[in-house]
């Protein structure tokens, strides 16, 4: 499996291109599409099969229209329509295969009602749900409490070395987040 | 990225090294020596090292060749002593919980890498692009991080003591919960960094 990280300067968001050994690929959260991202796809010989959306906020979906003009692929998300394009909906714990990549969807609402985290092997793509050192912003205490509960029950149980690929900011791993995530430590009264 | 194949040693969560079924630490002595030799030769020659897992290693006295490119590697829990890296790039690599003593990184391009939980003692990262890196919970003592572009890097919960952070770009750099003593931000832009949760919210 290969994972390419691309920084979208338009929305300050990370876009991930993941491919298996045969070149079957997927994109997670296509923010603004630029030449550099297209070069990753083309020079890597990647056959784009799917686009996975962590949640339907513009900074994670804005490039979908541009991509649709160039490639033919399926869209997977929690919602049935993204940027006007029909999407295949995924529910909590559902697994799909993209080429040789097994993708598991984990439903973690809080930041938005449709937030999914995708697990592929020992990597999780968290969107805004979990970033290095922080958790997503929420609109209410109830939403924050729901988010924290789900992060603890579905992400913090993963092996320490599971790599965290967030929608914004640097990458991390579960061990580091358990030890140094200020929001999680604050919630448990350890900061 | 290094292969996501876990070490066969019961209870070990590290990733297997190269063709071995075990991580570097749990590999038989001869395999460890082979991997060690290969890595040292590649580092010294400045050739690319990709998708390599070398956890719990001890690398001492290496001067890496210029033009070295490290990508998708993990050197978690390793010790680096008296090492020099210059004019090279490090992308998507893991150096978490490492110990850097008397190491120099200069004129580097370091992106999307993790140094969280590491200790930097008498070490220097300078005149480099160090964007989108995870330095959470590091201990930096008598070290220097001056002249770097730290855009979007995260130092939260770190302990920075007698550490230079001068002439550095700190836009969107996160210092939340950091303990600092004898840290100089001269000629840097700490006003664009985050020191509290509120700062982060205001910038969003």
Interface residues (C-beta under 8 A of the other chain):
Chain A: X1 X2 X3 X5 X7 X12 X121 X122 X123 X132 X133 X134 X137 X159 X160 X161 X163 X168 X169 X170 X171 X172 X173 X175 X176 X179 X180 X182 X185 X191
Chain B: X1 X4 X6 X13 X14 X15 X72 X76 X92 X94 X96 X111 X112 X113 X114 X116 X117 X132 X133 X134 X136 X137 X152 X153 X154 X156 X157 X172 X174 X176 X177 X197 X200 X201 X204
